[in-house]
Amino acid sequence: MNQPADHIPRRRAALAFIFVTVMLDMLAFGIIIPVLPHLIRDLIGGDIAKAASWVGSFAALFMTMQFVFSPVQGALSDRYGRRAVILISSFGLGVDFIVMALAPTMWLLFVGRLFSGACAASFSTANAYIADIVPKEKRAAAFGMLGAAFGIGFIIGPALGGLLGHWHLRLPFWTAACLSLLNFGYGFFVLPESLPKERRSPRFDWRHANPFGAVVLLRRYPQVFALAAVFFLLNLAQFSLNSTYVLYADYRFGWGPQAVGYTLSLVGLCSGLVQAVLVRRLMPKLGERRMILIGLSLCVMGYLAFGLAPNAWLFLLAIPVFCLGGLAGPPAQSMMTHQVDPHEQGRLQGALTSLASLAGIFGPAMFANLFALFISDHAPVQHLPGAAFVLAALLLVGATLVAIRATRHIAPSFTPAPSTPEPLEHVP
């Protein structure tokens, strides 16, 4: 059947929008990373250990909301399409960042984080969008490109946030609001729907739109369930960085918002190169299973180096090793999408986001309080402020063992892409 003349340009615009959506959302979140802990510290008038506990509580609240609402958003996108969910998410985040920019008290800042957790659906829905339109053999590379969008946003976001925060702690929140609302306006005019009506779920079922129903979906696919456990441990370990990095760098090396922003930009640069370049180039040579195992091993090495580095230079040298661990994520996610029915891709991504959110409920408080304990007078081991990173490394040793067992009977699913790019289907 002949395609409309404007089919390919619209498809390209859709892919570009998904890339830009993830990049701008990561940029918006990255901008506030260097300043949110300092804003919390100013509002409570407490010391660094007390601020660490509050940072952990804020992160846990954010992820609790994601845990509850991500399956709802995934089920809604399976029933009504991806476009509406993505646009509502971008608009809601923009309004929320405005609330946080104006918050004069801790409770209003707390409310702002609550609503941002409920609205932040674009990541999981963007993944479902990619699963709708990208052939199976190309999904790992496509997820790698989304990872690169994360990296690009993370390169610019923290550095810009640190610079803006140096002028005023509230300015990064206003900038994040503008970026989210700009993204909404762009998507309103550009983004087509990726899920045609005939491929949507016949109805919206509340049994599937809750985090526990999402776990039932994962259990129906045993290999997906095992890989989801690896995904959970990867995300849990990641919160050692998210919840302690800013305060750890301040405590160990005396880095303020600008220095933290620049080093986080280095993390974003390295991660972006891994996701955009190495995933695509190494996949034909290594295959999905070996890439997962190599990535997990490098993550373990990176976290150990973060936690045990005796000086700032060795800490910085560990960043590229840690970022090479990003090789594990795209092939694991690709493996999972291969085994799930097309009309359940939104629920799968919602379930994975719920698992990441579940990690976020427990991880930030656990790691932040572990950091606070090991810099206090009651530390069980003195001179180990990087204990949170050491624990993250141990968690990923467990994830590696699970991945070895889960993937041992999975045949390689990657086939090299043809020299002439094939058109991607399913975008109207």
ABEGO torsion letter per residue (X at the ends): XBBBAAAAAAAAAAAAAAAAAAAAAAAAAAAAAAAAAAAAAAAAGBBAAAAAAAAAAAAAAAAAAAAAAAAAAAAAAAAAEAAAAAAAAAAAAAAAAAAAAABABAAAAAAAAAAAAAABAAAAAAAAAAAAABBAAAAAAAAAAAAAAAAAAAAAAAAAAAAAAAABAAAAAAAAAAAAAAAAAAAAAABBBABBAAABBABBBAAAABAAAAAAAAAABAAAAAAAAAAAAAAAAAAAAAAAAAAAAAAAAGBBAAAAAAAAAAAAAAAAAAAAAAAAAAAAAAEAAAAAAAAAAAAAAAAAAAAABABAAAAAAAAAAAAAAAAAAAAAAAAAAAABBAAAAAAAAAAAAAAAAAAAAAAAAAAAAAAAAAABAABABBGBAAAAAAAAAAAAAAAAAAAAAAAAABBBABBBBBABBBBBBGBX
